[in-house]
Amino acid sequence: MGNNNEYLLKVCAIGSGNVGKTSLIRRFAENKFDTNYLPTLGVDITTKKITLDDIQVKLILVDTAGQEFFGKLRPSYYRGASACLIMFALNDDNSFTAIPNWLNEFQKYIPDVPIALAGNKKDLVEERTVSEKDARKVAEELNMEYYETSAKEGGLEIEEIFQSLAQQVIISK
């Protein structure tokens, strides 16, 4: 915590490759969407300042590589995390069924921090394979807030995710 009412929070975005972690973070931090997919190699770090009531919060957004190849490196990126966002793609069943694995990997190193779940790519309506009902059920079982997002279209849900996580961290301090 910095001077009067300023917080520094590290939020890790985790999940399978190609679910839109980088796109969601870019949409949130820069309000941009890029159609060219380049897998994250290792980790990308972005910062974004938000204000909650009269509290200044600087978010350090850690975008981790979802590919299995980077599995051994990931835990070092988790260190010091204040919160976590687990993502899956609404058109990718495998990324959905992998949620508990991601949660276990993260909580092995960072227990007891707020975690949110986001089903991304809701703009791809006709390709959708994961229902909102199923996703909400998993989120409830794992004790997480659930959001449906489209990094492509943007929207308030994306802001809400990060504001809610930041609020939960600050309240628990």
C-alpha positions as CSV (number, residue, x, y, z in Angstrom):
1,M,0.0,0.0,0.0
2,G,1.4,3.4,-1.0
3,N,0.6,6.8,0.5
4,N,-3.0,7.7,1.6
5,N,-5.5,5.5,-0.1
6,E,-3.4,4.1,-2.8
7,Y,-3.2,0.3,-3.3
8,L,-1.0,-1.7,-5.6
9,L,-2.6,-5.0,-6.5
10,K,-1.3,-7.9,-8.6
11,V,-4.0,-9.8,-10.6
12,C,-3.0,-12.9,-12.5
13,A,-5.0,-14.0,-15.5
14,I,-4.8,-17.7,-16.0
15,G,-6.5,-20.3,-18.2
16,S,-5.9,-22.5,-21.3
17,G,-4.2,-21.1,-24.4
18,N,-6.3,-19.2,-26.9
19,V,-9.2,-18.3,-24.5
20,G,-8.6,-14.5,-24.8
21,K,-6.6,-13.6,-21.7
22,T,-4.4,-11.1,-23.6
23,S,-7.3,-9.7,-25.5
24,L,-9.4,-9.2,-22.4
25,I,-6.5,-7.4,-20.6
26,R,-5.8,-5.2,-23.6
27,R,-9.5,-4.3,-23.8
28,F,-9.6,-3.4,-20.1
29,A,-6.3,-1.5,-20.0
30,E,-6.2,0.1,-23.4
31,N,-9.7,-0.3,-24.8
32,K,-8.2,-2.1,-27.9
33,F,-8.9,-5.4,-29.6
34,D,-6.5,-7.0,-32.0
35,T,-7.7,-9.7,-34.3
36,N,-4.2,-11.2,-34.8
37,Y,-3.6,-14.0,-32.3
38,L,-0.1,-14.3,-31.0
39,P,0.3,-16.7,-28.1
40,T,1.8,-15.1,-25.0
41,L,5.3,-16.4,-24.5
42,G,5.8,-16.8,-20.7
43,V,4.2,-13.7,-19.3
44,D,3.0,-10.2,-20.2
45,I,2.6,-7.5,-17.6
46,T,0.3,-4.5,-18.0
47,T,-0.7,-1.8,-15.5
48,K,-3.9,0.1,-15.2
49,K,-5.1,2.6,-12.6
50,I,-8.7,2.5,-11.4
51,T,-10.6,4.4,-8.7
52,L,-12.9,2.7,-6.2
53,D,-14.9,5.3,-4.3
54,D,-12.0,7.6,-3.4
55,I,-9.3,4.9,-3.4
56,Q,-6.7,4.9,-6.1
57,V,-5.8,1.4,-7.2
58,K,-2.9,0.5,-9.5
59,L,-3.5,-2.9,-10.9
60,I,-0.6,-5.0,-12.2
61,L,-2.2,-7.4,-14.6
62,V,-0.1,-10.5,-15.2
63,D,-1.1,-12.3,-18.4
64,T,0.3,-15.8,-18.2
65,A,0.8,-18.2,-21.1
66,G,-1.8,-21.0,-21.1
67,Q,0.3,-23.4,-23.2
68,E,1.5,-26.5,-21.3
69,F,5.1,-25.8,-22.3
70,F,5.1,-22.8,-19.9
71,G,3.7,-24.8,-16.9
72,K,6.9,-24.9,-15.0
73,L,7.4,-21.1,-15.2
74,R,3.9,-20.1,-14.3
75,P,4.2,-20.4,-10.5
76,S,6.9,-17.8,-10.4
77,Y,4.6,-15.3,-12.0
78,Y,1.9,-16.0,-9.3
79,R,4.1,-14.9,-6.5
80,G,2.7,-11.9,-4.6
81,A,-0.7,-12.1,-6.4
82,S,-3.6,-10.3,-4.7
83,A,-6.3,-11.8,-6.9
84,C,-6.8,-14.1,-9.8
85,L,-9.0,-14.3,-12.9
86,I,-9.5,-17.7,-14.4
87,M,-10.7,-17.6,-18.0
88,F,-12.1,-20.1,-20.5
89,A,-13.7,-19.7,-23.9
90,L,-17.4,-20.2,-24.3
91,N,-16.7,-22.1,-27.6
92,D,-14.0,-24.4,-26.1
93,D,-15.2,-27.3,-23.9
94,N,-11.6,-28.3,-23.1
95,S,-10.8,-24.8,-21.7
96,F,-14.0,-25.1,-19.6
97,T,-13.2,-28.6,-18.1
98,A,-9.7,-27.4,-17.3
99,I,-11.0,-24.8,-14.8
100,P,-10.4,-26.9,-11.7
101,N,-6.8,-27.7,-12.8
102,W,-6.1,-24.0,-13.2
103,L,-7.6,-23.3,-9.8
104,N,-5.6,-26.0,-8.2
105,E,-2.3,-24.9,-9.8
106,F,-2.9,-21.3,-8.6
107,Q,-4.1,-22.1,-5.1
108,K,-1.1,-24.5,-4.5
109,Y,1.0,-21.3,-4.5
110,I,-1.5,-18.5,-3.6
111,P,-4.3,-19.7,-1.4
112,D,-7.0,-17.4,0.0
113,V,-7.2,-14.6,-2.5
114,P,-10.3,-13.5,-4.4
115,I,-10.8,-15.4,-7.7
116,A,-13.2,-14.6,-10.5
117,L,-14.2,-16.8,-13.4
118,A,-14.8,-15.4,-16.9
119,G,-16.3,-17.1,-19.9
120,N,-14.9,-15.2,-22.9
121,K,-15.9,-14.9,-26.5
122,K,-19.6,-14.5,-25.9
123,D,-19.8,-12.6,-29.2
124,L,-19.3,-16.0,-31.0
125,V,-22.9,-17.0,-30.3
126,E,-23.3,-19.7,-32.9
127,E,-20.1,-21.4,-31.9
128,R,-21.0,-21.5,-28.2
129,T,-20.7,-24.9,-26.5
130,V,-20.7,-24.0,-22.8
131,S,-24.0,-22.8,-21.4
132,E,-24.3,-20.0,-18.9
133,K,-26.1,-22.4,-16.6
134,D,-23.2,-24.9,-16.6
135,A,-20.6,-22.1,-16.1
136,R,-22.5,-20.5,-13.2
137,K,-22.8,-23.9,-11.6
138,V,-19.0,-24.4,-11.7
139,A,-18.4,-20.9,-10.5
140,E,-20.7,-21.5,-7.6
141,E,-19.2,-24.8,-6.7
142,L,-15.7,-23.2,-6.7
143,N,-16.9,-20.2,-4.8
144,M,-16.1,-17.6,-7.5
145,E,-18.0,-14.7,-9.1
146,Y,-18.9,-15.5,-12.8
147,Y,-18.8,-13.1,-15.7
148,E,-19.5,-13.6,-19.4
149,T,-17.3,-11.4,-21.6
150,S,-16.3,-10.5,-25.1
151,A,-12.9,-8.9,-25.4
152,K,-13.9,-8.1,-29.0
153,E,-17.0,-6.2,-28.1
154,G,-15.8,-4.8,-24.8
155,G,-18.5,-4.0,-22.2
156,L,-19.0,-3.2,-18.6
157,E,-18.5,-6.8,-17.4
158,I,-14.8,-6.5,-18.1
159,E,-14.5,-3.4,-15.9
160,E,-16.7,-5.1,-13.3
161,I,-14.4,-8.1,-13.0
162,F,-11.3,-6.0,-12.1
163,Q,-13.3,-3.6,-9.9
164,S,-14.9,-6.4,-8.0
165,L,-11.6,-8.3,-7.4
166,A,-9.9,-5.0,-6.3
167,Q,-12.7,-4.3,-3.9
168,Q,-12.6,-7.8,-2.4
169,V,-8.8,-7.5,-1.8
170,I,-9.1,-4.0,-0.2
171,I,-12.0,-5.1,2.1
172,S,-10.0,-8.1,3.3
173,K,-7.0,-6.0,4.2
